[in-house]
């Protein structure tokens, strides 16, 4: 096994310690590499979170069996229920009056004295 020369290590240390253009370049390069390593986990986490949120918008839940399915067909692959009929009945039996905008809806409160 060959040993590396101490002259090589001394030359590298001198380049890094002396304020030369090569030393500054190597320190800037190392600093940028460390900065990328520190920021990379946050970027990957953010991209993964955005991907998960996008995937959640594509998922629907079967009302018969409760399984979550990507909305690509009209039939549940688990139980075989018709998903298009579930969506139609859900829209037609809505308990909210969507014709009134939320900004114009008011709540009247009457205060009574407690005796």
MOPAC internal coordinates of N, CA, C and O (Angstrom, degrees):
PM7 1SCF
backbone

  N    0.0000 0     0.00 0     0.00 0    0    0    0
  C    1.4367 1     0.00 0     0.00 0    1    0    0
  C    1.5285 1   107.72 1     0.00 0    2    1    0
  O    1.2310 1   121.59 1   -52.16 1    3    2    1
  N    1.3070 1   114.55 1   127.84 1    3    2    1
  C    1.4634 1   118.03 1  -177.61 1    5    3    2
  C    1.5239 1   109.97 1   -90.44 1    6    5    3
  O    1.2310 1   121.53 1   -37.08 1    7    6    5
  N    1.2924 1   114.68 1   142.92 1    7    6    5
  C    1.4572 1   121.05 1   177.40 1    9    7    6
  C    1.5083 1   109.22 1   -95.19 1   10    9    7
  O    1.2310 1   121.02 1   -38.70 1   11   10    9
  N    1.3337 1   115.65 1   141.30 1   11   10    9
  C    1.4541 1   118.19 1   177.87 1   13   11   10
  C    1.5242 1   109.57 1   -75.31 1   14   13   11
  O    1.2310 1   121.59 1   -29.05 1   15   14   13
  N    1.2709 1   114.55 1   150.95 1   15   14   13
  C    1.4526 1   121.51 1  -175.11 1   17   15   14
  C    1.5263 1   110.62 1   -72.61 1   18   17   15
  O    1.2310 1   119.50 1   -43.38 1   19   18   17
  N    1.3277 1   118.55 1   136.62 1   19   18   17
  C    1.4731 1   119.82 1   177.12 1   21   19   18
  C    1.5313 1   111.49 1   -67.10 1   22   21   19
  O    1.2310 1   119.99 1   160.79 1   23   22   21
  N    1.3054 1   117.63 1   -19.21 1   23   22   21
  C    1.4635 1   120.01 1   178.42 1   25   23   22
  C    1.5288 1   110.16 1   -66.71 1   26   25   23
  O    1.2310 1   120.47 1   143.53 1   27   26   25
  N    1.3333 1   116.71 1   -36.47 1   27   26   25
  C    1.4659 1   120.92 1   177.67 1   29   27   26
  C    1.5195 1   110.69 1   -62.63 1   30   29   27
  O    1.2310 1   120.08 1   134.04 1   31   30   29
  N    1.3297 1   117.46 1   -45.96 1   31   30   29
  C    1.4602 1   121.32 1   179.78 1   33   31   30
  C    1.5204 1   111.39 1   -66.93 1   34   33   31
  O    1.2310 1   119.82 1   139.86 1   35   34   33
  N    1.3100 1   117.94 1   -40.14 1   35   34   33
  C    1.4647 1   120.60 1   178.34 1   37   35   34
  C    1.5280 1   110.74 1   -64.63 1   38   37   35
  O    1.2310 1   119.94 1   140.94 1   39   38   37
  N    1.3105 1   117.71 1   -39.06 1   39   38   37
  C    1.4612 1   121.40 1   178.09 1   41   39   38
  C    1.5220 1   110.62 1   -63.77 1   42   41   39
  O    1.2310 1   120.18 1   136.85 1   43   42   41
  N    1.3238 1   117.26 1   -43.15 1   43   42   41
  C    1.4654 1   121.22 1   178.89 1   45   43   42
  C    1.5236 1   111.24 1   -64.06 1   46   45   43
  O    1.2310 1   119.79 1   136.78 1   47   46   45
  N    1.3106 1   118.00 1   -43.22 1   47   46   45
  C    1.4654 1   121.97 1   179.22 1   49   47   46
  C    1.5286 1   110.50 1   -64.99 1   50   49   47
  O    1.2310 1   119.94 1   138.77 1   51   50   49
  N    1.3253 1   117.71 1   -41.23 1   51   50   49
  C    1.4664 1   120.79 1   179.12 1   53   51   50
  C    1.5271 1   110.83 1   -64.94 1   54   53   51
  O    1.2310 1   120.09 1   140.32 1   55   54   53
  N    1.3284 1   117.43 1   -39.68 1   55   54   53
  C    1.4718 1   120.71 1   178.54 1   57   55   54
  C    1.5243 1   110.33 1   -63.29 1   58   57   55
  O    1.2310 1   120.53 1   140.18 1   59   58   57
  N    1.3295 1   116.59 1   -39.82 1   59   58   57
  C    1.4573 1   119.59 1  -179.31 1   61   59   58
  C    1.5254 1   112.50 1   -73.54 1   62   61   59
  O    1.2310 1   119.55 1   143.77 1   63   62   61
  N    1.3141 1   118.47 1   -36.23 1   63   62   61
  C    1.4589 1   121.36 1  -175.18 1   65   63   62
  C    1.5229 1   113.35 1   -83.18 1   66   65   63
  O    1.2310 1   119.95 1   143.34 1   67   66   65
  N    1.2970 1   117.69 1   -36.66 1   67   66   65
  C    1.4559 1   119.69 1  -179.73 1   69   67   66
  C    1.5220 1   109.96 1   -75.51 1   70   69   67
  O    1.2310 1   120.49 1   -36.89 1   71   70   69
  N    1.3220 1   116.66 1   143.11 1   71   70   69
  C    1.4714 1   118.80 1  -178.21 1   73   71   70
  C    1.5262 1   112.28 1   -79.11 1   74   73   71
  O    1.2310 1   120.91 1  -113.37 1   75   74   73
  N    1.3054 1   115.87 1    66.63 1   75   74   73
  C    1.4608 1   121.00 1   177.54 1   77   75   74
  C    1.5248 1   108.60 1  -103.44 1   78   77   75
  O    1.2310 1   120.78 1   -11.45 1   79   78   77
  N    1.3153 1   116.12 1   168.55 1   79   78   77
  C    1.4673 1   120.51 1   179.39 1   81   79   78
  C    1.5280 1   111.02 1   -63.96 1   82   81   79
  O    1.2310 1   120.62 1   142.21 1   83   82   81
  N    1.3265 1   116.42 1   -37.79 1   83   82   81
  C    1.4688 1   119.54 1   179.65 1   85   83   82
  C    1.5243 1   110.85 1   -67.56 1   86   85   83
  O    1.2310 1   120.00 1   139.93 1   87   86   85
  N    1.3225 1   117.61 1   -40.07 1   87   86   85
  C    1.4653 1   120.98 1   178.80 1   89   87   86
  C    1.5120 1   111.74 1   -65.24 1   90   89   87
  O    1.2310 1   120.68 1   136.35 1   91   90   89
  N    1.3466 1   116.31 1   -43.65 1   91   90   89
  C    1.4721 1   119.33 1   178.12 1   93   91   90
  C    1.5223 1   110.71 1   -64.58 1   94   93   91
  O    1.2310 1   120.18 1   140.44 1   95   94   93
  N    1.3103 1   117.26 1   -39.56 1   95   94   93
  C    1.4560 1   120.58 1   179.16 1   97   95   94
  C    1.5250 1   111.23 1   -62.36 1   98   97   95
  O    1.2310 1   120.22 1   135.15 1   99   98   97
  N    1.3241 1   117.18 1   -44.85 1   99   98   97
  C    1.4705 1   120.09 1  -179.85 1  101   99   98
  C    1.5229 1   111.40 1   -66.28 1  102  101   99
  O    1.2310 1   120.05 1   141.30 1  103  102  101
  N    1.3398 1   117.50 1   -38.70 1  103  102  101
  C    1.4663 1   119.49 1   177.67 1  105  103  102
  C    1.5269 1   111.33 1   -68.14 1  106  105  103
  O    1.2310 1   119.87 1   140.46 1  107  106  105
  N    1.3268 1   117.85 1   -39.54 1  107  106  105
  C    1.4595 1   120.37 1   176.61 1  109  107  106
  C    1.5254 1   111.22 1   -64.79 1  110  109  107
  O    1.2310 1   120.79 1   141.18 1  111  110  109
  N    1.3109 1   116.10 1   -38.82 1  111  110  109
  C    1.4600 1   120.74 1   178.18 1  113  111  110
  C    1.5257 1   110.91 1   -64.26 1  114  113  111
  O    1.2310 1   120.69 1   136.07 1  115  114  113
  N    1.3236 1   116.29 1   -43.93 1  115  114  113
  C    1.4708 1   120.23 1   178.69 1  117  115  114
  C    1.5286 1   110.86 1   -66.81 1  118  117  115
  O    1.2310 1   120.16 1   140.46 1  119  118  117
  N    1.3316 1   117.29 1   -39.54 1  119  118  117
  C    1.4635 1   120.31 1   178.14 1  121  119  118
  C    1.5164 1   112.15 1   -64.07 1  122  121  119
  O    1.2310 1   120.41 1   138.74 1  123  122  121
  N    1.3236 1   116.83 1   -41.26 1  123  122  121
  C    1.4619 1   120.35 1   177.39 1  125  123  122
  C    1.5148 1   112.10 1   -65.10 1  126  125  123
  O    1.2310 1   120.66 1   141.33 1  127  126  125
  N    1.3241 1   116.35 1   -38.67 1  127  126  125
  C    1.4616 1   120.51 1   178.54 1  129  127  126
  C    1.5318 1   110.62 1   -64.80 1  130  129  127
  O    1.2310 1   120.19 1   137.79 1  131  130  129
  N    1.3156 1   117.23 1   -42.21 1  131  130  129
  C    1.4686 1   121.09 1   178.51 1  133  131  130
  C    1.5219 1   110.58 1   -66.19 1  134  133  131
  O    1.2310 1   120.39 1   140.52 1  135  134  133
  N    1.3406 1   116.87 1   -39.48 1  135  134  133
  C    1.4582 1   120.33 1   178.22 1  137  135  134
  C    1.5269 1   111.20 1   -62.79 1  138  137  135
  O    1.2310 1   120.35 1   138.61 1  139  138  137
  N    1.3143 1   116.94 1   -41.39 1  139  138  137
  C    1.4638 1   120.37 1   177.55 1  141  139  138
  C    1.5283 1   110.50 1   -63.92 1  142  141  139
  O    1.2310 1   120.16 1   138.48 1  143  142  141
  N    1.3155 1   117.29 1   -41.52 1  143  142  141
  C    1.4678 1   119.93 1   179.25 1  145  143  142
  C    1.5214 1   111.95 1   -64.61 1  146  145  143
  O    1.2310 1   120.04 1   148.61 1  147  146  145
  N    1.3261 1   117.53 1   -31.39 1  147  146  145
  C    1.4663 1   120.20 1   179.03 1  149  147  146
  C    1.5246 1   112.03 1   -77.80 1  150  149  147
  O    1.2310 1   119.63 1   145.75 1  151  150  149
  N    1.3253 1   118.30 1   -34.25 1  151  150  149
  C    1.4633 1   121.57 1  -176.67 1  153  151  150
  C    1.5248 1   112.07 1   -85.09 1  154  153  151
  O    1.2310 1   119.70 1   153.22 1  155  154  153
  N    1.3139 1   118.18 1   -26.78 1  155  154  153
  C    1.4590 1   122.59 1  -175.08 1  157  155  154
  C    1.5389 1   114.11 1   -55.33 1  158  157  155
  O    1.2310 1   118.29 1   135.42 1  159  158  157
  N    1.3342 1   120.86 1   -44.58 1  159  158  157
  C    1.4719 1   118.58 1   178.53 1  161  159  158
  C    1.5250 1   113.47 1   -61.60 1  162  161  159
  O    1.2310 1   120.07 1   144.50 1  163  162  161
  N    1.3374 1   117.48 1   -35.50 1  163  162  161
  C    1.4607 1   119.60 1   178.28 1  165  163  162
  C    1.5217 1   111.36 1   -68.63 1  166  165  163
  O    1.2310 1   120.11 1   141.20 1  167  166  165
  N    1.3157 1   117.39 1   -38.80 1  167  166  165
  C    1.4621 1   120.63 1   177.56 1  169  167  166
  C    1.5202 1   111.44 1   -65.13 1  170  169  167
  O    1.2310 1   120.19 1   135.57 1  171  170  169
  N    1.3087 1   117.24 1   -44.43 1  171  170  169
  C    1.4657 1   121.05 1   179.79 1  173  171  170
  C    1.5303 1   110.41 1   -64.26 1  174  173  171
  O    1.2310 1   120.38 1   139.74 1  175  174  173
  N    1.3307 1   116.89 1   -40.26 1  175  174  173
  C    1.4649 1   120.58 1   178.06 1  177  175  174
  C    1.5169 1   110.83 1   -64.02 1  178  177  175
  O    1.2310 1   119.97 1   136.22 1  179  178  177
  N    1.3220 1   117.65 1   -43.78 1  179  178  177
  C    1.4642 1   121.11 1   179.26 1  181  179  178
  C    1.5139 1   112.55 1   -63.72 1  182  181  179
  O    1.2310 1   120.22 1   137.08 1  183  182  181
  N    1.3052 1   117.19 1   -42.92 1  183  182  181
  C    1.4664 1   120.88 1   178.92 1  185  183  182
  C    1.5303 1   110.40 1   -65.79 1  186  185  183
  O    1.2310 1   120.34 1   139.94 1  187  186  185
  N    1.3222 1   116.96 1   -40.06 1  187  186  185
  C    1.4655 1   120.37 1   177.35 1  189  187  186
  C    1.5162 1   112.06 1   -64.81 1  190  189  187
  O    1.2310 1   120.31 1   140.00 1  191  190  189
  N    1.3380 1   117.02 1   -40.00 1  191  190  189
  C    1.4676 1   121.02 1   178.92 1  193  191  190
  C    1.5271 1   110.36 1   -64.75 1  194  193  191
  O    1.2310 1   120.12 1   136.11 1  195  194  193
  N    1.3389 1   117.37 1   -43.89 1  195  194  193
  C    1.4604 1   120.29 1   178.12 1  197  195  194
  C    1.5231 1   111.36 1   -63.00 1  198  197  195
  O    1.2310 1   120.19 1   140.31 1  199  198  197
  N    1.3167 1   117.24 1   -39.69 1  199  198  197
  C    1.4600 1   120.69 1   176.83 1  201  199  198
  C    1.5152 1   112.37 1   -63.36 1  202  201  199
  O    1.2310 1   120.38 1   139.05 1  203  202  201
  N    1.3252 1   116.87 1   -40.95 1  203  202  201
  C    1.4655 1   121.39 1   178.58 1  205  203  202
  C    1.5200 1   110.73 1   -65.46 1  206  205  203
  O    1.2310 1   119.81 1   138.27 1  207  206  205
  N    1.3413 1   117.96 1   -41.73 1  207  206  205
  C    1.4651 1   120.89 1   178.54 1  209  207  206
  C    1.5345 1   110.44 1   -64.08 1  210  209  207
  O    1.2310 1   120.29 1   140.73 1  211  210  209
  N    1.3230 1   117.05 1   -39.27 1  211  210  209
  C    1.4648 1   120.55 1   177.75 1  213  211  210
  C    1.5228 1   110.42 1   -64.85 1  214  213  211
  O    1.2310 1   120.30 1   138.72 1  215  214  213
  N    1.3352 1   117.03 1   -41.28 1  215  214  213
  C    1.4576 1   120.95 1   179.17 1  217  215  214
  C    1.5271 1   111.20 1   -65.97 1  218  217  215
  O    1.2310 1   119.96 1   144.28 1  219  218  217
  N    1.3150 1   117.68 1   -35.72 1  219  218  217
  C    1.4635 1   120.77 1   179.34 1  221  219  218
  C    1.5204 1   112.18 1   -65.06 1  222  221  219
  O    1.2310 1   119.98 1   148.96 1  223  222  221
  N    1.3384 1   117.65 1   -31.04 1  223  222  221
  C    1.4606 1   119.06 1   178.32 1  225  223  222
  C    1.5234 1   111.78 1   -69.43 1  226  225  223
  O    1.2310 1   119.94 1   157.00 1  227  226  225
  N    1.3187 1   117.72 1   -23.00 1  227  226  225
  C    1.4627 1   122.13 1  -179.68 1  229  227  226
  C    1.5278 1   112.72 1   -88.45 1  230  229  227
  O    1.2310 1   119.58 1   167.94 1  231  230  229
  N    1.3324 1   118.41 1   -12.06 1  231  230  229
  C    1.4623 1   121.45 1  -177.78 1  233  231  230
  C    1.5230 1   110.87 1   -84.98 1  234  233  231
  O    1.2310 1   121.07 1   -39.73 1  235  234  233
  N    1.3272 1   115.56 1   140.27 1  235  234  233
  C    1.4644 1   121.52 1   170.46 1  237  235  234
  C    1.5224 1   107.45 1  -125.06 1  238  237  235
  O    1.2310 1   120.76 1   -19.92 1  239  238  237
  N    1.3230 1   116.15 1   160.08 1  239  238  237
  C    1.4569 1   119.92 1  -178.52 1  241  239  238
  C    1.5220 1   109.28 1  -114.71 1  242  241  239
  O    1.2310 1   121.10 1   -49.42 1  243  242  241
  N    1.3031 1   115.50 1   130.58 1  243  242  241
  C    1.4605 1   121.56 1   177.20 1  245  243  242
  C    1.5224 1   108.30 1   -71.31 1  246  245  243
  O    1.2310 1   120.62 1   -50.51 1  247  246  245
  N    1.3405 1   116.42 1   129.49 1  247  246  245
  C    1.4636 1   119.87 1  -178.80 1  249  247  246
  C    1.5222 1   112.17 1   -77.78 1  250  249  247
  O    1.2310 1   119.69 1   163.11 1  251  250  249
  N    1.3307 1   118.20 1   -16.89 1  251  250  249
  C    1.4649 1   121.25 1  -178.64 1  253  251  250
  C    1.5269 1   110.67 1   -83.13 1  254  253  251
  O    1.2310 1   120.35 1   127.65 1  255  254  253
  N    1.3457 1   116.93 1   -52.35 1  255  254  253
  C    1.4637 1   119.40 1  -175.52 1  257  255  254
  C    1.5318 1   112.96 1  -107.63 1  258  257  255
  O    1.2310 1   119.64 1   164.66 1  259  258  257
  N    1.3362 1   118.29 1   -15.34 1  259  258  257
  C    1.4553 1   121.33 1   176.67 1  261  259  258
  C    1.5178 1   115.38 1    84.52 1  262  261  259
  O    1.2310 1   119.69 1  -173.01 1  263  262  261
  N    1.3232 1   118.19 1     6.99 1  263  262  261
  C    1.4683 1   119.44 1  -179.29 1  265  263  262
  C    1.5247 1   110.17 1   -79.59 1  266  265  263
  O    1.2310 1   120.83 1   -31.92 1  267  266  265
  N    1.3305 1   116.01 1   148.08 1  267  266  265
  C    1.4621 1   121.70 1   177.57 1  269  267  266
  C    1.5155 1   108.92 1   -90.92 1  270  269  267
  O    1.2310 1   120.93 1   -49.46 1  271  270  269
  N    1.3277 1   115.82 1   130.54 1  271  270  269
  C    1.4587 1   121.74 1  -172.86 1  273  271  270
  C    1.5214 1   108.32 1  -133.41 1  274  273  271
  O    1.2310 1   120.44 1   -35.64 1  275  274  273
  N    1.3343 1   116.76 1   144.36 1  275  274  273
  C    1.4584 1   119.84 1   171.59 1  277  275  274
  C    1.5246 1   107.33 1   -75.35 1  278  277  275
  O    1.2310 1   120.51 1   -48.02 1  279  278  277
  N    1.3048 1   116.63 1   131.98 1  279  278  277
  C    1.4606 1   122.54 1  -172.46 1  281  279  278
  C    1.5184 1   111.18 1   -73.45 1  282  281  279
  O    1.2310 1   120.49 1  -100.47 1  283  282  281
  N    1.3298 1   116.66 1    79.53 1  283  282  281
  C    1.4680 1   120.61 1   178.23 1  285  283  282
  C    1.5249 1   112.35 1  -119.44 1  286  285  283
  O    1.2310 1   119.71 1   163.79 1  287  286  285
  N    1.3137 1   118.16 1   -16.21 1  287  286  285
  C    1.4652 1   119.81 1  -179.16 1  289  287  286
  C    1.5171 1   109.39 1  -136.25 1  290  289  287
  O    1.2310 1   120.98 1    -6.78 1  291  290  289
  N    1.3206 1   115.73 1   173.22 1  291  290  289
  C    1.4597 1   121.01 1  -179.64 1  293  291  290
  C    1.5179 1   112.54 1   -95.94 1  294  293  291
  O    1.2310 1   120.46 1  -177.92 1  295  294  293
  N    1.3388 1   116.72 1     2.08 1  295  294  293
  C    1.4569 1   120.06 1  -176.54 1  297  295  294
  C    1.5204 1   109.69 1  -129.24 1  298  297  295
  O    1.2310 1   120.47 1   -41.65 1  299  298  297
  N    1.3242 1   116.71 1   138.35 1  299  298  297
  C    1.4604 1   122.24 1   178.51 1  301  299  298
  C    1.5303 1   109.07 1   -70.94 1  302  301  299
  O    1.2310 1   119.71 1   -52.65 1  303  302  301
  N    1.3392 1   118.16 1   127.35 1  303  302  301
  C    1.4592 1   119.53 1  -179.58 1  305  303  302
  C    1.5212 1   113.40 1   -73.33 1  306  305  303
  O    1.2310 1   119.45 1   163.68 1  307  306  305
  N    1.3358 1   118.66 1   -16.32 1  307  306  305
  C    1.4597 1   121.38 1  -178.19 1  309  307  306
  C    1.5294 1   111.44 1   -86.45 1  310  309  307
  O    1.2310 1   121.00 1   126.36 1  311  310  309
  N    1.3444 1   115.70 1   -53.64 1  311  310  309
  C    1.4680 1   118.31 1  -174.98 1  313  311  310
  C    1.5220 1   113.56 1  -109.00 1  314  313  311
  O    1.2310 1   119.50 1   166.42 1  315  314  313
  N    1.3284 1   118.56 1   -13.58 1  315  314  313
  C    1.4587 1   121.33 1   178.04 1  317  315  314
  C    1.5146 1   114.09 1    86.23 1  318  317  315
  O    1.2310 1   119.44 1  -171.70 1  319  318  317
  N    1.3220 1   118.66 1     8.30 1  319  318  317
  C    1.4643 1   121.15 1  -179.59 1  321  319  318
  C    1.5211 1   109.92 1   -70.41 1  322  321  319
  O    1.2310 1   121.23 1   -29.12 1  323  322  321
  N    1.3408 1   115.25 1   150.88 1  323  322  321
  C    1.4561 1   120.77 1   179.95 1  325  323  322
  C    1.5286 1   108.30 1   -81.82 1  326  325  323
  O    1.2310 1   120.29 1   -64.29 1  327  326  325
  N    1.3340 1   117.05 1   115.71 1  327  326  325
  C    1.4662 1   121.35 1  -176.50 1  329  327  326
  C    1.5164 1   112.43 1   -79.45 1  330  329  327
  O    1.2310 1   119.43 1   152.13 1  331  330  329
  N    1.3265 1   118.69 1   -27.87 1  331  330  329
  C    1.4565 1   120.26 1  -179.04 1  333  331  330
  C    1.5257 1   110.70 1   -67.74 1  334  333  331
  O    1.2310 1   119.46 1   145.44 1  335  334  333
  N    1.3365 1   118.64 1   -34.56 1  335  334  333
  C    1.4655 1   121.20 1   176.88 1  337  335  334
  C    1.5243 1   111.00 1   -69.20 1  338  337  335
  O    1.2310 1   120.23 1   145.11 1  339  338  337
  N    1.3252 1   117.17 1   -34.89 1  339  338  337
  C    1.4647 1   120.35 1   178.19 1  341  339  338
  C    1.5171 1   110.46 1   -64.95 1  342  341  339
  O    1.2310 1   120.06 1   139.12 1  343  342  341
  N    1.3325 1   117.48 1   -40.88 1  343  342  341
  C    1.4591 1   120.76 1   179.73 1  345  343  342
  C    1.5214 1   111.44 1   -68.07 1  346  345  343
  O    1.2310 1   120.06 1   143.65 1  347  346  345
  N    1.3534 1   117.49 1   -36.35 1  347  346  345
  C    1.4612 1   120.24 1   178.42 1  349  347  346
  C    1.5208 1   111.13 1   -67.58 1  350  349  347
  O    1.2310 1   120.10 1   136.02 1  351  350  349
  N    1.3471 1   117.42 1   -43.98 1  351  350  349
  C    1.4582 1   119.38 1  -179.91 1  353  351  350
  C    1.5201 1   110.94 1   -69.08 1  354  353  351
  O    1.2310 1   119.94 1   148.15 1  355  354  353
  N    1.3087 1   117.72 1   -31.85 1  355  354  353
  C    1.4605 1   120.06 1   178.56 1  357  355  354
  C    1.5260 1   110.23 1   -66.60 1  358  357  355
  O    1.2310 1   120.16 1   139.37 1  359  358  357
  N    1.3481 1   117.31 1   -40.63 1  359  358  357
  C    1.4568 1   120.43 1  -179.47 1  361  359  358
  C    1.5255 1   111.50 1   -71.20 1  362  361  359
  O    1.2310 1   120.08 1   144.48 1  363  362  361
  N    1.3325 1   117.45 1   -35.52 1  363  362  361
  C    1.4586 1   119.94 1  -176.32 1  365  363  362
  C    1.5253 1   112.41 1   -80.71 1  366  365  363
  O    1.2310 1   119.16 1   154.21 1  367  366  365
  N    1.3014 1   119.21 1   -25.79 1  367  366  365
  C    1.4662 1   121.52 1  -178.30 1  369  367  366
  C    1.5190 1   112.03 1  -102.73 1  370  369  367
  O    1.2310 1   120.19 1  -151.28 1  371  370  369
  N    1.3098 1   117.25 1    28.72 1  371  370  369
  C    1.4585 1   120.19 1   179.74 1  373  371  370
  C    1.5148 1   109.46 1   -67.63 1  374  373  371
  O    1.2310 1   119.68 1   -45.00 1  375  374  373
  N    1.3238 1   118.21 1   135.00 1  375  374  373
  C    1.4606 1   122.41 1  -178.52 1  377  375  374
  C    1.5215 1   111.96 1   -87.01 1  378  377  375
  O    1.2310 1   119.88 1   177.15 1  379  378  377
  N    1.3147 1   117.83 1    -2.85 1  379  378  377
  C    1.4570 1   121.56 1  -179.64 1  381  379  378
  C    1.5168 1   110.00 1   -99.72 1  382  381  379
  O    1.2310 1   121.11 1   -36.38 1  383  382  381
  N    1.3190 1   115.49 1   143.62 1  383  382  381
  C    1.4545 1   120.58 1   175.45 1  385  383  382
  C    1.5180 1   107.70 1   -91.24 1  386  385  383
  O    1.2310 1   120.61 1   -76.84 1  387  386  385
  N    1.3257 1   116.44 1   103.16 1  387  386  385
  C    1.4526 1   121.36 1  -176.10 1  389  387  386
  C    1.5177 1   113.53 1   -80.36 1  390  389  387
  O    1.2310 1   119.59 1   175.64 1  391  390  389
  N    1.3443 1   118.38 1    -4.36 1  391  390  389
  C    1.4562 1   120.05 1  -178.60 1  393  391  390
  C    1.5263 1   111.87 1   -78.65 1  394  393  391
  O    1.2310 1   119.42 1   160.08 1  395  394  393
  N    1.3331 1   118.71 1   -19.92 1  395  394  393
  C    1.4613 1   122.33 1   179.59 1  397  395  394
  C    1.5204 1   108.59 1   -97.24 1  398  397  395
  O    1.2310 1   119.83 1   -57.49 1  399  398  397
  N    1.3360 1   117.94 1   122.51 1  399  398  397
  C    1.4629 1   118.89 1   177.45 1  401  399  398
  C    1.5281 1   111.05 1   -67.36 1  402  401  399
  O    1.2310 1   120.58 1   -31.92 1  403  402  401
  N    1.3017 1   116.49 1   148.08 1  403  402  401
  C    1.4589 1   121.22 1  -176.65 1  405  403  402
  C    1.5226 1   112.15 1   -64.70 1  406  405  403
  O    1.2310 1   120.00 1   152.66 1  407  406  405
  N    1.3256 1   117.60 1   -27.34 1  407  406  405
  C    1.4604 1   119.65 1  -178.57 1  409  407  406
  C    1.5223 1   112.53 1   -71.56 1  410  409  407
  O    1.2310 1   119.57 1   157.88 1  411  410  409
  N    1.3499 1   118.42 1   -22.12 1  411  410  409
  C    1.4590 1   120.14 1  -179.44 1  413  411  410
  C    1.5285 1   112.37 1   -98.69 1  414  413  411
  O    1.2310 1   119.50 1   174.22 1  415  414  413
  N    1.2981 1   118.57 1    -5.78 1  415  414  413
  C    1.4569 1   121.37 1   179.02 1  417  415  414
  C    1.5249 1   109.18 1   -76.71 1  418  417  415
  O    1.2310 1   120.73 1   -44.93 1  419  418  417
  N    1.3323 1   116.21 1   135.07 1  419  418  417
  C    1.4640 1   120.80 1   179.42 1  421  419  418
  C    1.5167 1   109.67 1  -124.37 1  422  421  419
  O    1.2310 1   121.50 1   -22.45 1  423  422  421
  N    1.3033 1   114.73 1   157.55 1  423  422  421
  C    1.4618 1   121.43 1   176.57 1  425  423  422
  C    1.5128 1   106.87 1  -119.06 1  426  425  423
  O    1.2310 1   120.67 1   -60.26 1  427  426  425
  N    1.3272 1   116.33 1   119.74 1  427  426  425
  C    1.4549 1   120.60 1   178.65 1  429  427  426
  C    1.5071 1   109.13 1   -92.14 1  430  429  427
  O    1.2310 1   120.66 1   -52.37 1  431  430  429
  N    1.3291 1   116.34 1   127.63 1  431  430  429
  C    1.4606 1   122.38 1   179.26 1  433  431  430
  C    1.5140 1   108.04 1  -119.51 1  434  433  431
  O    1.2310 1   121.33 1   -50.77 1  435  434  433
  N    1.3202 1   115.05 1   129.23 1  435  434  433
  C    1.4672 1   120.54 1   178.48 1  437  435  434
  C    1.5361 1   106.47 1  -113.34 1  438  437  435
  O    1.2310 1   121.32 1   -56.12 1  439  438  437
  N    1.3125 1   115.08 1   123.88 1  439  438  437
  C    1.4658 1   119.81 1  -179.79 1  441  439  438
  C    1.5216 1   108.93 1   -91.15 1  442  441  439
  O    1.2310 1   120.99 1   -45.76 1  443  442  441
  N    1.3072 1   115.72 1   134.24 1  443  442  441
  C    1.4643 1   120.90 1   177.57 1  445  443  442
  C    1.5178 1   108.36 1  -120.13 1  446  445  443
  O    1.2310 1   120.84 1   -33.04 1  447  446  445
  N    1.3010 1   116.00 1   146.96 1  447  446  445
  C    1.4513 1   120.85 1   178.66 1  449  447  446
  C    1.5409 1   109.55 1   -76.33 1  450  449  447
  O    1.2310 1   121.44 1   -43.72 1  451  450  449
  N    1.2933 1   114.85 1   136.28 1  451  450  449
  C    1.4622 1   119.47 1   176.82 1  453  451  450
  C    1.5228 1   107.83 1   -86.54 1  454  453  451
  O    1.2310 1   120.53 1   -55.76 1  455  454  453
  N    1.2972 1   116.59 1   124.24 1  455  454  453
  C    1.4641 1   120.39 1  -177.97 1  457  455  454
  C    1.4953 1   112.12 1  -112.92 1  458  457  455
  O    1.2310 1   120.10 1   180.00 1  459  458  457

